[in-house]
Amino acid sequence: MAEQLKLTKKDRISVWLRSTFIQGSWNYERMQNGGWAFSMIPAIKKLYPNKEDRAAALTRHLEFFNTHPYVASPIIGVTLALEEERANGAPVDDVAIQGVKVGMMGPLAGIGDPVFWFTVKPILGALAASLALAGNILGPIIYFVGWNVIRMAFMWYTQEFGYRAGSKITDDLSGGLLQDITKGASILGMFILGSLVNRWVSVGFKPTVSEVQLDKGAYIDWGSLPSGAAGIKSALEQQAAGLSLSDVKVTTLQDNLDSLIPGLAGLGLTLLCMWLLKKKVSPIFIILGLFVVGILAHLVGLM
């Protein structure tokens, strides 16, 4: 009996590392086929000692392929299992291998964007941006390291899952698993982005609603302060004690909105933009519109 050919963990790691470059030779005719074939080379060399068999394997893997670059990993895993079965004499033909690839790449592509682009990346980006705005060097470090650890770990474990499941993984994909993952990722992404509205969207209305003259002792009497550093220290202490900086309390429209619901204007602006996007208004048009409205509102003293 001929010895069974088996892909080792080292072989699968080589495929995993190469799959990072699956879009390295992207083209408009067959999309990611070049990167896919490049990823499969370590396995093809191990499974097919014969030069003609290797050439045939590379040829069938240069067919059309396109999906989200990170969720290609479970498809790679399944394909590795099929190629291993074929190399050991199982009746797995070119059509079967290509059929599994095509059948999986469409459904999986639908979860790549909501999971990675709309959930993981915004969450990491928001955390990193918050730290960076505070002057913390950990901001960009956390983003770079965190993103690459998450994506590489996901690609490895899903490739291994596909390899161990083999062709049976297609049965799981026929159910509601993908829809559940997509829905959950979308909900989580919207929750995180919603919590950041008050921090990232700032709207301030300048119109004065009222001016109230304060009683003596409720504000800092600048004329009675000592000169020099002692005066500065006294003013800071009085302000910390709750005294007003001026003898008139000015209440603006923004103050009233903040007392009602903090961040209400920013939330309203965000919901307006979401409504416009739902109405198929171009994001570029919305951005330019915000610029124009903001400049005009500032010129007339509204904002």
Backbone as CSV, one residue per row, in Angstrom:
resi,resn,N_x,N_y,N_z,CA_x,CA_y,CA_z,C_x,C_y,C_z
1,MET,0.856,-1.201,0.000,0.000,0.000,0.000,0.883,1.239,0.000
2,ALA,0.550,2.201,-0.874,1.333,3.433,-0.960,1.151,4.260,0.313
3,GLU,2.204,4.950,0.678,2.169,5.789,1.881,1.217,6.966,1.665
4,GLN,0.396,7.216,2.675,-0.565,8.314,2.594,0.158,9.662,2.698
5,LEU,-0.185,10.569,1.768,0.380,11.915,1.797,-0.409,12.765,2.783
6,LYS,0.311,13.488,3.617,-0.338,14.272,4.656,0.334,15.637,4.775
7,LEU,-0.471,16.701,4.799,0.066,18.047,4.996,0.396,18.239,6.473
8,THR,1.613,18.599,6.757,2.025,18.835,8.140,1.608,20.234,8.581
9,LYS,1.757,20.479,9.869,1.444,21.812,10.388,2.370,22.854,9.775
10,LYS,3.629,22.477,9.530,4.567,23.393,8.895,4.095,23.771,7.489
11,ASP,3.569,22.796,6.748,3.038,23.079,5.411,1.864,24.048,5.486
12,ARG,0.988,23.811,6.457,-0.204,24.661,6.576,0.162,26.063,7.052
13,ILE,1.195,26.174,7.875,1.669,27.498,8.296,2.225,28.265,7.105
14,SER,2.932,27.569,6.225,3.464,28.226,5.023,2.332,28.763,4.155
15,VAL,1.267,27.966,4.008,0.108,28.424,3.237,-0.536,29.619,3.919
16,TRP,-0.671,29.567,5.238,-1.273,30.657,6.015,-0.501,31.963,5.844
17,LEU,0.811,31.906,5.937,1.625,33.111,5.785,1.510,33.676,4.367
18,ARG,1.489,32.790,3.385,1.373,33.256,2.008,0.001,33.869,1.725
19,SER,-1.036,33.387,2.423,-2.384,33.892,2.163,-2.540,35.362,2.547
20,THR,-1.599,35.889,3.341,-1.622,37.319,3.661,-1.514,38.162,2.393
21,PHE,-0.877,37.605,1.372,-0.647,38.339,0.123,-1.613,37.901,-0.971
22,ILE,-2.815,37.483,-0.587,-3.754,36.953,-1.570,-4.176,38.014,-2.583
23,GLN,-4.066,39.286,-2.213,-4.411,40.359,-3.153,-3.174,40.995,-3.780
24,GLY,-2.042,40.330,-3.653,-0.796,40.898,-4.154,-0.723,41.015,-5.661
25,SER,-1.488,40.185,-6.384,-1.492,40.275,-7.851,-2.922,40.339,-8.359
26,TRP,-3.734,41.137,-7.692,-5.159,41.276,-8.037,-5.293,41.789,-9.466
27,ASN,-6.232,41.220,-10.215,-6.438,41.643,-11.602,-7.930,41.659,-11.921
28,TYR,-8.288,42.360,-12.968,-9.704,42.538,-13.302,-10.305,41.359,-14.064
29,GLU,-9.503,40.403,-14.447,-10.026,39.253,-15.185,-10.402,38.116,-14.249
30,ARG,-9.451,37.729,-13.371,-9.722,36.612,-12.461,-9.504,36.990,-10.995
31,MET,-9.471,38.262,-10.740,-9.448,38.837,-9.389,-8.264,38.329,-8.555
32,GLN,-8.507,37.482,-7.565,-7.470,37.065,-6.612,-6.815,35.733,-6.987
33,ASN,-6.962,35.304,-8.243,-6.476,33.968,-8.595,-4.965,33.826,-8.436
34,GLY,-4.209,34.892,-8.749,-2.759,34.813,-8.611,-2.322,34.653,-7.170
35,GLY,-2.915,35.436,-6.275,-2.598,35.319,-4.855,-3.040,33.990,-4.277
36,TRP,-4.182,33.483,-4.769,-4.665,32.176,-4.313,-3.681,31.074,-4.697
37,ALA,-3.257,31.059,-5.962,-2.316,30.043,-6.423,-0.984,30.148,-5.677
38,PHE,-0.555,31.378,-5.424,0.682,31.590,-4.658,0.561,30.984,-3.261
39,SER,-0.607,31.135,-2.637,-0.825,30.588,-1.292,-0.780,29.068,-1.295
40,MET,-1.243,28.444,-2.365,-1.362,26.991,-2.421,-0.055,26.280,-2.778
41,ILE,0.965,27.018,-3.198,2.206,26.400,-3.689,2.851,25.441,-2.675
42,PRO,3.007,25.808,-1.382,3.631,24.853,-0.441,2.889,23.518,-0.368
43,ALA,1.557,23.557,-0.397,0.771,22.319,-0.337,0.905,21.525,-1.635
44,ILE,0.901,22.228,-2.758,1.022,21.546,-4.054,2.377,20.844,-4.165
45,LYS,3.430,21.503,-3.716,4.758,20.880,-3.756,4.816,19.632,-2.887
46,LYS,4.124,19.667,-1.742,4.150,18.521,-0.836,3.308,17.363,-1.367
47,LEU,2.165,17.666,-1.959,1.225,16.623,-2.361,1.524,16.029,-3.731
48,TYR,2.184,16.791,-4.591,2.403,16.324,-5.965,3.892,16.374,-6.308
49,PRO,4.614,15.280,-6.101,6.045,15.242,-6.428,6.306,15.367,-7.928
50,ASN,5.337,14.935,-8.738,5.501,14.948,-10.187,5.299,16.355,-10.743
51,LYS,6.171,16.786,-11.649,6.128,18.131,-12.217,4.826,18.385,-12.971
52,GLU,4.368,17.405,-13.729,3.142,17.572,-14.499,1.930,17.732,-13.585
53,ASP,1.896,16.965,-12.495,0.786,17.084,-11.544,0.780,18.445,-10.857
54,ARG,1.975,18.959,-10.551,2.068,20.293,-9.940,1.548,21.360,-10.903
55,ALA,1.949,21.243,-12.170,1.501,22.214,-13.169,-0.012,22.174,-13.325
56,ALA,-0.581,20.966,-13.305,-2.030,20.829,-13.426,-2.739,21.443,-12.215
57,ALA,-2.165,21.239,-11.030,-2.764,21.794,-9.816,-2.728,23.325,-9.846
58,LEU,-1.601,23.897,-10.243,-1.504,25.357,-10.334,-2.479,25.908,-11.368
59,THR,-2.638,25.170,-12.460,-3.558,25.616,-13.506,-4.993,25.686,-12.995
60,ARG,-5.444,24.659,-12.260,-6.824,24.679,-11.771,-7.023,25.729,-10.675
61,HIS,-5.946,26.111,-10.008,-6.079,27.146,-8.976,-5.849,28.550,-9.520
62,LEU,-5.653,28.679,-10.811,-5.577,29.988,-11.441,-6.914,30.391,-12.064
63,GLU,-7.971,29.616,-11.737,-9.311,30.005,-12.166,-9.791,31.197,-11.341
64,PHE,-10.929,31.768,-11.740,-11.475,32.946,-11.064,-11.699,32.677,-9.575
65,PHE,-11.274,33.643,-8.765,-11.547,33.579,-7.323,-11.590,34.997,-6.774
66,ASN,-12.599,35.275,-5.945,-12.693,36.601,-5.334,-13.596,36.547,-4.116
67,THR,-13.071,36.974,-2.992,-13.851,37.085,-1.760,-13.128,38.067,-0.856
68,HIS,-13.655,38.283,0.345,-12.943,39.136,1.308,-11.609,38.465,1.642
69,PRO,-10.498,39.217,1.630,-9.183,38.580,1.774,-8.995,37.787,3.059
70,TYR,-9.683,38.142,4.132,-9.477,37.438,5.392,-10.356,36.195,5.512
71,VAL,-11.555,36.242,4.934,-12.427,35.071,5.031,-12.139,34.065,3.917
72,ALA,-11.082,34.317,3.142,-10.633,33.303,2.190,-9.992,32.126,2.913
73,SER,-9.578,32.329,4.155,-8.835,31.296,4.885,-9.611,29.992,5.079
74,PRO,-10.890,30.022,5.503,-11.603,28.736,5.611,-11.751,28.043,4.266
75,ILE,-11.843,28.812,3.191,-11.924,28.206,1.855,-10.591,27.548,1.514
76,ILE,-9.505,28.206,1.873,-8.180,27.613,1.671,-8.075,26.300,2.436
77,GLY,-8.563,26.300,3.685,-8.497,25.089,4.493,-9.255,23.929,3.871
78,VAL,-10.466,24.199,3.401,-11.253,23.154,2.752,-10.552,22.660,1.493
79,THR,-10.001,23.594,0.706,-9.307,23.222,-0.530,-8.075,22.370,-0.235
80,LEU,-7.361,22.686,0.827,-6.217,21.865,1.216,-6.656,20.434,1.509
81,ALA,-7.789,20.299,2.214,-8.293,18.960,2.534,-8.675,18.202,1.266
82,LEU,-9.309,18.901,0.317,-9.704,18.260,-0.935,-8.491,17.856,-1.769
83,GLU,-7.482,18.734,-1.818,-6.268,18.406,-2.568,-5.548,17.229,-1.929
84,GLU,-5.573,17.152,-0.620,-4.945,16.037,0.084,-5.657,14.727,-0.245
85,GLU,-6.985,14.762,-0.259,-7.753,13.565,-0.620,-7.468,13.149,-2.057
86,ARG,-7.409,14.141,-2.953,-7.143,13.844,-4.363,-5.759,13.221,-4.544
87,ALA,-4.753,13.782,-3.852,-3.392,13.262,-3.976,-3.282,11.837,-3.461
88,ASN,-4.213,11.451,-2.558,-4.203,10.092,-2.015,-5.144,9.150,-2.761
89,GLY,-5.622,9.600,-3.935,-6.391,8.713,-4.790,-7.885,8.837,-4.708
90,ALA,-8.413,9.763,-3.910,-9.863,9.926,-3.818,-10.398,10.520,-5.121
91,PRO,-11.660,10.204,-5.493,-12.237,10.706,-6.747,-12.678,12.170,-6.640
92,VAL,-11.716,13.054,-6.478,-11.986,14.491,-6.396,-11.435,15.141,-7.657
93,ASP,-12.321,15.625,-8.538,-11.850,16.197,-9.795,-11.761,17.722,-9.717
94,ASP,-11.303,18.325,-10.814,-11.138,19.777,-10.866,-12.457,20.512,-10.633
95,VAL,-13.514,19.973,-11.198,-14.826,20.618,-11.083,-15.283,20.668,-9.627
96,ALA,-15.042,19.589,-8.885,-15.455,19.542,-7.479,-14.694,20.585,-6.659
97,ILE,-13.385,20.680,-6.870,-12.575,21.648,-6.117,-12.998,23.071,-6.439
98,GLN,-13.158,23.386,-7.733,-13.567,24.723,-8.118,-14.981,25.026,-7.657
99,GLY,-15.838,24.004,-7.662,-17.209,24.204,-7.217,-17.296,24.568,-5.745
100,VAL,-16.474,23.918,-4.915,-16.453,24.255,-3.488,-15.950,25.678,-3.282
101,LYS,-14.906,26.061,-4.003,-14.367,27.420,-3.896,-15.413,28.464,-4.265
102,VAL,-16.057,28.266,-5.407,-17.065,29.225,-5.874,-18.271,29.241,-4.941
103,GLY,-18.666,28.069,-4.451,-19.822,27.996,-3.575,-19.609,28.665,-2.234
104,MET,-18.359,28.713,-1.755,-18.080,29.309,-0.451,-17.707,30.775,-0.531
105,MET,-17.083,31.199,-1.633,-16.544,32.553,-1.662,-17.647,33.612,-1.647
106,GLY,-18.804,33.315,-2.227,-19.891,34.284,-2.234,-20.491,34.522,-0.855
107,PRO,-20.981,33.447,-0.182,-21.555,33.648,1.154,-20.575,34.229,2.163
108,LEU,-19.305,33.784,2.139,-18.334,34.282,3.109,-17.976,35.743,2.869
109,ALA,-17.990,36.177,1.605,-17.666,37.572,1.308,-18.629,38.516,2.015
110,GLY,-19.878,38.057,2.221,-20.880,38.904,2.845,-20.642,39.185,4.312
111,ILE,-19.820,38.366,4.986,-19.569,38.623,6.405,-18.233,39.319,6.630
112,GLY,-17.385,39.372,5.616,-16.070,39.992,5.789,-16.145,41.471,6.095
113,ASP,-16.965,42.211,5.321,-17.066,43.651,5.516,-17.653,44.027,6.873
114,PRO,-18.839,43.476,7.261,-19.384,43.877,8.566,-18.516,43.466,9.746
115,VAL,-17.818,42.334,9.644,-17.000,41.889,10.777,-15.719,42.697,10.890
116,PHE,-14.994,42.867,9.776,-13.680,43.509,9.840,-13.734,45.015,9.577
117,TRP,-14.326,45.407,8.456,-14.297,46.839,8.125,-15.242,47.659,8.983
118,PHE,-16.407,47.099,9.366,-17.422,47.869,10.075,-17.468,47.604,11.572
119,THR,-16.712,46.631,12.065,-16.744,46.331,13.504,-15.342,46.393,14.121
120,VAL,-14.472,45.477,13.717,-13.147,45.399,14.344,-12.333,46.660,14.095
121,LYS,-12.259,47.091,12.842,-11.437,48.259,12.524,-11.956,49.542,13.195
122,PRO,-13.278,49.854,13.158,-13.750,51.055,13.862,-13.507,51.009,15.371
123,ILE,-13.674,49.815,15.989,-13.456,49.724,17.433,-11.994,49.987,17.773
124,LEU,-11.091,49.320,17.072,-9.665,49.549,17.312,-9.261,50.971,16.966
125,GLY,-9.795,51.486,15.846,-9.469,52.849,15.434,-9.943,53.876,16.438
126,ALA,-11.147,53.672,16.988,-11.672,54.612,17.983,-10.817,54.604,19.254
127,LEU,-10.446,53.417,19.707,-9.598,53.310,20.892,-8.243,53.961,20.655
128,ALA,-7.637,53.654,19.502,-6.321,54.206,19.189,-6.373,55.713,19.020
129,ALA,-7.424,56.216,18.348,-7.546,57.656,18.137,-7.733,58.398,19.455
130,SER,-8.514,57.798,20.366,-8.728,58.427,21.673,-7.411,58.556,22.443
131,LEU,-6.609,57.498,22.402,-5.310,57.540,23.084,-4.374,58.523,22.394
132,ALA,-4.388,58.536,21.050,-3.497,59.426,20.313,-3.853,60.889,20.560
133,LEU,-5.158,61.206,20.620,-5.576,62.583,20.884,-5.136,63.055,22.268
134,ALA,-5.001,62.107,23.185,-4.526,62.437,24.531,-3.000,62.476,24.595
135,GLY,-2.329,62.261,23.453,-0.865,62.294,23.413,-0.211,61.010,23.854
136,ASN,-0.971,59.914,23.860,-0.424,58.634,24.315,0.127,57.861,23.125
137,ILE,1.397,57.500,23.168,2.051,56.778,22.079,1.471,55.386,21.884
138,LEU,0.758,54.874,22.896,0.161,53.547,22.779,-0.953,53.503,21.739
139,GLY,-1.511,54.660,21.363,-2.588,54.704,20.390,-2.240,53.992,19.089
140,PRO,-1.254,54.493,18.323,-0.912,53.818,17.063,-0.346,52.421,17.264
141,ILE,0.338,52.189,18.389,0.906,50.859,18.641,-0.213,49.838,18.835
142,ILE,-1.213,50.197,19.647,-2.334,49.294,19.889,-3.071,49.003,18.592
143,TYR,-3.256,50.029,17.766,-3.975,49.817,16.506,-3.208,48.864,15.596
144,PHE,-1.925,49.112,15.402,-1.134,48.284,14.486,-1.022,46.854,14.992
145,VAL,-0.644,46.711,16.255,-0.450,45.369,16.817,-1.787,44.633,16.942
146,GLY,-2.799,45.323,17.482,-4.097,44.688,17.687,-4.733,44.222,16.390
147,TRP,-4.689,45.067,15.372,-5.292,44.710,14.088,-4.622,43.482,13.483
148,ASN,-3.307,43.466,13.481,-2.595,42.350,12.853,-2.723,41.064,13.659
149,VAL,-2.759,41.169,14.978,-2.953,39.968,15.797,-4.336,39.374,15.540
150,ILE,-5.351,40.227,15.495,-6.724,39.737,15.286,-6.877,39.093,13.921
151,ARG,-6.407,39.784,12.874,-6.620,39.245,11.529,-5.792,37.979,11.289
152,MET,-4.546,37.962,11.771,-3.716,36.776,11.550,-4.236,35.583,12.339
153,ALA,-4.683,35.830,13.573,-5.249,34.744,14.373,-6.529,34.206,13.721
154,PHE,-7.358,35.114,13.249,-8.600,34.685,12.580,-8.283,33.851,11.351
155,MET,-7.329,34.289,10.553,-6.994,33.572,9.324,-6.428,32.179,9.619
156,TRP,-5.613,32.075,10.673,-5.028,30.775,10.997,-6.085,29.798,11.505
157,TYR,-6.889,30.225,12.476,-7.842,29.299,13.086,-8.968,28.934,12.121
158,THR,-9.381,29.857,11.260,-10.420,29.502,10.287,-9.856,28.608,9.183
159,GLN,-8.586,28.789,8.837,-7.967,27.881,7.872,-7.893,26.470,8.449
160,GLU,-7.482,26.359,9.710,-7.425,25.055,10.356,-8.822,24.433,10.491
161,PHE,-9.813,25.274,10.796,-11.189,24.783,10.891,-11.640,24.216,9.555
162,GLY,-11.356,24.938,8.474,-11.723,24.468,7.144,-10.995,23.190,6.773
163,TYR,-9.720,23.114,7.133,-8.927,21.926,6.806,-9.468,20.692,7.523
164,ARG,-9.822,20.841,8.798,-10.312,19.701,9.566,-11.741,19.316,9.160
165,ALA,-12.529,20.307,8.799,-13.907,20.026,8.415,-13.999,19.473,7.008
166,GLY,-13.051,19.863,6.147,-13.072,19.392,4.773,-14.303,19.857,4.033
167,SER,-14.799,19.039,3.142,-15.959,19.423,2.338,-17.236,19.509,3.156
168,LYS,-17.249,18.984,4.389,-18.460,19.017,5.210,-18.801,20.437,5.664
169,ILE,-17.838,21.361,5.587,-18.094,22.731,6.040,-19.189,23.388,5.214
170,THR,-19.344,22.965,3.972,-20.377,23.559,3.128,-21.768,23.288,3.672
171,ASP,-21.938,22.196,4.410,-23.237,21.922,5.014,-23.575,22.955,6.078
172,ASP,-22.550,23.386,6.859,-22.768,24.398,7.886,-23.129,25.746,7.270
173,LEU,-22.500,26.055,6.132,-22.732,27.354,5.509,-24.106,27.444,4.869
174,SER,-24.765,26.320,4.650,-26.074,26.353,4.013,-27.174,26.766,4.984
175,GLY,-26.867,26.760,6.286,-27.862,27.152,7.273,-27.835,28.639,7.543
176,GLY,-28.223,29.032,8.768,-28.296,30.453,9.081,-27.082,30.970,9.810
177,LEU,-25.966,30.217,9.800,-24.775,30.635,10.547,-24.239,31.970,10.060
178,LEU,-24.112,32.110,8.738,-23.553,33.350,8.201,-24.458,34.541,8.485
179,GLN,-25.758,34.343,8.364,-26.681,35.434,8.636,-26.599,35.879,10.089
180,ASP,-26.452,34.921,11.014,-26.346,35.256,12.435,-25.062,36.034,12.720
181,ILE,-23.955,35.586,12.111,-22.681,36.286,12.314,-22.757,37.709,11.775
182,THR,-23.319,37.857,10.577,-23.425,39.173,9.962,-24.291,40.108,10.807
183,LYS,-25.421,39.609,11.261,-26.330,40.427,12.067,-25.677,40.838,13.383
184,GLY,-25.023,39.886,14.051,-24.370,40.196,15.324,-23.256,41.203,15.165
185,ALA,-22.440,41.059,14.120,-21.347,42.002,13.890,-21.879,43.392,13.586
186,SER,-22.957,43.472,12.821,-23.532,44.768,12.474,-24.075,45.472,13.719
187,ILE,-24.761,44.708,14.587,-25.312,45.293,15.815,-24.189,45.803,16.714
188,LEU,-23.141,45.001,16.883,-22.026,45.416,17.725,-21.343,46.652,17.163
189,GLY,-21.129,46.677,15.847,-20.484,47.831,15.225,-21.291,49.102,15.402
190,MET,-22.615,49.022,15.215,-23.468,50.195,15.382,-23.497,50.656,16.836
191,PHE,-23.463,49.713,17.768,-23.444,50.077,19.193,-22.177,50.861,19.540
192,ILE,-21.036,50.371,19.071,-19.764,51.039,19.360,-19.728,52.420,18.729
193,LEU,-20.134,52.526,17.461,-20.116,53.816,16.782,-21.087,54.801,17.438
194,GLY,-22.257,54.275,17.884,-23.211,55.146,18.556,-22.667,55.715,19.856
195,SER,-21.904,54.911,20.586,-21.341,55.383,21.849,-20.254,56.436,21.645
196,LEU,-19.720,56.515,20.423,-18.651,57.477,20.139,-19.170,58.784,19.547
197,VAL,-20.477,58.880,19.280,-21.028,60.091,18.662,-20.760,61.315,19.527
198,ASN,-21.044,61.189,20.820,-20.888,62.339,21.712,-19.438,62.790,21.829
199,ARG,-18.508,61.877,21.585,-17.089,62.217,21.707,-16.529,62.820,20.425
200,TRP,-16.992,62.339,19.298,-16.389,62.730,18.023,-17.181,63.781,17.254
201,VAL,-18.474,63.907,17.525,-19.296,64.888,16.809,-19.583,66.051,17.746
202,SER,-19.040,67.216,17.402,-19.174,68.391,18.266,-19.927,69.491,17.513
203,VAL,-21.053,69.914,18.079,-21.851,70.997,17.517,-22.123,72.003,18.627
204,GLY,-21.816,73.287,18.386,-22.028,74.316,19.403,-22.767,75.512,18.835
205,PHE,-23.956,75.830,19.429,-24.746,76.979,18.983,-24.413,78.194,19.852
206,LYS,-24.101,79.322,19.212,-23.642,80.510,19.925,-24.728,81.492,20.382
207,PRO,-25.914,81.528,19.782,-26.897,82.545,20.174,-27.158,82.570,21.674
208,THR,-27.223,83.803,22.231,-27.443,83.988,23.672,-28.929,83.951,23.990
209,VAL,-29.292,83.147,24.963,-30.684,83.026,25.379,-30.993,84.020,26.492
210,SER,-30.069,84.187,27.441,-30.307,85.118,28.554,-28.981,85.590,29.145
211,GLU,-29.039,86.797,29.791,-27.903,87.342,30.535,-28.401,87.784,31.904
212,VAL,-27.818,87.247,32.960,-28.254,87.520,34.327,-27.114,88.155,35.109
213,GLN,-27.406,89.317,35.752,-26.407,90.000,36.569,-26.246,89.254,37.895
214,LEU,-25.005,88.866,38.202,-24.742,88.119,39.423,-24.547,89.051,40.611
215,ASP,-24.924,88.562,41.817,-24.722,89.331,43.048,-23.239,89.379,43.379
216,LYS,-22.858,90.418,44.113,-21.468,90.550,44.524,-21.093,89.383,45.432
217,GLY,-19.961,88.789,45.180,-19.520,87.616,45.923,-19.753,86.329,45.164
218,ALA,-20.533,86.421,44.070,-20.767,85.240,43.239,-19.787,85.182,42.074
219,TYR,-18.970,86.216,41.927,-18.001,86.257,40.839,-16.663,86.788,41.359
220,ILE,-15.638,86.614,40.595,-14.293,87.047,40.994,-14.173,88.554,40.794
221,ASP,-13.786,89.233,41.826,-13.566,90.677,41.736,-12.117,90.907,41.307
222,TRP,-11.927,91.054,40.022,-10.576,91.142,39.487,-9.807,92.360,39.995
223,GLY,-10.531,93.440,40.301,-9.855,94.660,40.750,-9.259,94.552,42.139
224,SER,-9.773,93.623,42.943,-9.286,93.498,44.321,-8.216,92.428,44.489
225,LEU,-7.847,91.771,43.379,-6.839,90.724,43.480,-5.439,91.323,43.639
226,PRO,-4.583,90.673,44.416,-3.198,91.151,44.532,-2.471,90.995,43.192
227,SER,-1.417,91.710,43.027,-0.674,91.666,41.768,0.252,90.451,41.726
228,GLY,0.693,90.131,40.496,1.671,89.069,40.324,1.103,87.677,40.507
229,ALA,1.995,86.767,40.887,1.640,85.355,41.016,0.592,85.123,42.093
230,ALA,0.603,85.961,43.125,-0.376,85.807,44.199,-1.797,86.034,43.673
231,GLY,-1.964,87.016,42.751,-3.276,87.290,42.182,-3.763,86.138,41.320
232,ILE,-2.846,85.573,40.545,-3.215,84.436,39.701,-3.650,83.254,40.560
233,LYS,-2.888,83.023,41.644,-3.221,81.923,42.537,-4.583,82.134,43.179
234,SER,-4.866,83.360,43.602,-6.143,83.659,44.237,-7.305,83.474,43.264
235,ALA,-7.113,83.911,42.010,-8.170,83.776,41.011,-8.478,82.309,40.742
236,LEU,-7.436,81.501,40.650,-7.634,80.072,40.413,-8.354,79.414,41.584
237,GLU,-8.017,79.797,42.788,-8.671,79.232,43.967,-10.142,79.618,44.018
238,GLN,-10.443,80.883,43.667,-11.837,81.326,43.679,-12.654,80.630,42.580
239,GLN,-12.025,80.447,41.427,-12.731,79.736,40.354,-13.002,78.292,40.756
240,ALA,-12.020,77.653,41.416,-12.208,76.285,41.880,-13.301,76.206,42.938
241,ALA,-13.515,77.285,43.662,-14.550,77.309,44.692,-15.937,77.534,44.100
242,GLY,-16.011,77.821,42.796,-17.316,77.949,42.145,-17.680,79.352,41.737
243,LEU,-16.793,80.335,41.929,-17.093,81.713,41.548,-17.006,81.874,40.036
244,SER,-17.865,82.729,39.507,-17.888,82.981,38.074,-16.724,83.887,37.671
245,LEU,-16.278,83.784,36.444,-15.190,84.626,35.954,-15.653,86.049,35.658
246,SER,-16.956,86.222,35.405,-17.492,87.563,35.132,-18.722,87.813,35.987
247,ASP,-19.178,89.072,36.007,-20.326,89.425,36.844,-21.655,89.180,36.147
248,VAL,-21.592,88.634,34.953,-22.814,88.344,34.202,-22.806,86.865,33.795
249,LYS,-23.895,86.175,34.081,-24.031,84.784,33.658,-24.754,84.750,32.319
250,VAL,-24.042,84.268,31.302,-24.588,84.201,29.953,-25.007,82.763,29.658
251,THR,-26.238,82.593,29.256,-26.751,81.271,28.886,-26.972,81.237,27.379
252,THR,-26.322,80.304,26.714,-26.463,80.176,25.259,-27.462,79.074,24.912
253,LEU,-27.825,79.051,23.639,-28.720,77.987,23.165,-28.099,76.621,23.396
254,GLN,-26.777,76.519,23.233,-26.100,75.246,23.434,-26.175,74.800,24.889
255,ASP,-26.091,75.753,25.824,-26.212,75.423,27.251,-27.573,74.801,27.551
256,ASN,-28.623,75.373,26.940,-29.963,74.833,27.166,-30.106,73.430,26.576
257,LEU,-29.537,73.221,25.389,-29.605,71.898,24.774,-28.845,70.870,25.610
258,ASP,-27.678,71.279,26.136,-26.877,70.360,26.951,-27.577,70.025,28.263
259,SER,-28.313,70.987,28.810,-29.042,70.707,30.056,-30.213,69.765,29.809
260,LEU,-30.728,69.779,28.573,-31.814,68.863,28.221,-31.271,67.461,27.981
261,ILE,-30.412,67.320,26.990,-29.726,66.056,26.684,-28.333,66.404,26.189
262,PRO,-27.273,66.102,26.940,-25.909,66.391,26.472,-25.620,65.696,25.145
263,GLY,-25.089,66.460,24.200,-24.759,65.880,22.901,-25.937,65.723,21.973
264,LEU,-27.069,66.376,22.281,-28.273,66.221,21.464,-28.046,66.707,20.034
265,ALA,-27.353,67.840,19.876,-27.130,68.384,18.537,-26.255,67.448,17.705
266,GLY,-25.203,66.908,18.319,-24.331,65.976,17.610,-25.066,64.719,17.202
267,LEU,-25.926,64.213,18.095,-26.724,63.025,17.775,-27.678,63.318,16.624
268,GLY,-28.315,64.491,16.659,-29.232,64.860,15.583,-28.528,64.963,14.249
269,LEU,-27.320,65.540,14.251,-26.549,65.651,13.011,-26.166,64.273,12.478
270,THR,-25.786,63.370,13.381,-25.426,62.005,12.971,-26.619,61.284,12.361
271,LEU,-27.789,61.402,13.006,-28.994,60.749,12.480,-29.396,61.335,11.129
272,LEU,-29.193,62.649,10.961,-29.493,63.282,9.682,-28.605,62.712,8.571
273,CYS,-27.311,62.572,8.870,-26.382,62.008,7.876,-26.754,60.568,7.538
274,MET,-27.147,59.793,8.550,-27.558,58.413,8.303,-28.811,58.365,7.432
275,TRP,-29.743,59.283,7.675,-30.965,59.333,6.877,-30.645,59.689,5.430
276,LEU,-29.730,60.643,5.234,-29.338,61.031,3.879,-28.650,59.870,3.152
277,LEU,-27.806,59.131,3.878,-27.157,57.969,3.268,-28.187,56.915,2.878
278,LYS,-29.202,56.747,3.717,-30.258,55.782,3.414,-31.029,56.200,2.168
279,LYS,-31.110,57.509,1.943,-31.784,58.034,0.761,-30.867,58.064,-0.460
280,LYS,-29.716,57.401,-0.365,-28.760,57.271,-1.465,-28.081,58.591,-1.835
281,VAL,-27.997,59.517,-0.874,-27.260,60.753,-1.115,-25.768,60.447,-1.036
282,SER,-24.993,60.993,-1.948,-23.563,60.720,-2.006,-22.849,61.186,-0.738
283,PRO,-21.981,60.346,-0.142,-21.214,60.780,1.034,-20.373,62.029,0.756
284,ILE,-19.838,62.149,-0.464,-19.056,63.339,-0.815,-19.931,64.581,-0.751
285,PHE,-21.155,64.464,-1.244,-22.086,65.597,-1.205,-22.413,65.968,0.240
286,ILE,-22.580,64.964,1.099,-22.886,65.239,2.515,-21.719,65.963,3.183
287,ILE,-20.501,65.513,2.917,-19.313,66.137,3.515,-19.188,67.587,3.062
288,LEU,-19.329,67.816,1.758,-19.242,69.189,1.237,-20.366,70.060,1.806
289,GLY,-21.568,69.457,1.944,-22.684,70.197,2.520,-22.419,70.608,3.959
290,LEU,-21.807,69.714,4.737,-21.478,70.048,6.129,-20.467,71.185,6.191
291,PHE,-19.498,71.183,5.287,-18.525,72.272,5.227,-19.221,73.602,4.951
292,VAL,-20.063,73.626,3.941,-20.731,74.867,3.543,-21.645,75.378,4.651
293,VAL,-22.480,74.486,5.196,-23.402,74.887,6.268,-22.639,75.365,7.490
294,GLY,-21.551,74.666,7.837,-20.762,75.074,9.007,-20.131,76.447,8.839
295,ILE,-19.592,76.716,7.650,-18.974,78.029,7.403,-20.021,79.138,7.435
296,LEU,-21.158,78.928,6.767,-22.210,79.950,6.743,-22.772,80.195,8.148
297,ALA,-22.978,79.109,8.916,-23.499,79.257,10.275,-22.525,80.015,11.163
298,HIS,-21.219,79.821,10.959,-20.232,80.564,11.736,-20.223,82.042,11.361
299,LEU,-20.380,82.331,10.072,-20.350,83.721,9.607,-21.525,84.526,10.145
300,VAL,-22.679,83.900,10.288,-23.866,84.610,10.795,-23.966,84.537,12.305
301,GLY,-22.996,83.881,12.964,-22.993,83.827,14.414,-23.867,82.769,15.014
302,LEU,-24.329,81.808,14.209,-25.188,80.748,14.735,-24.380,79.663,15.425
303,MET,-23.180,79.389,14.914,-22.366,78.317,15.482,-20.942,78.812,15.716
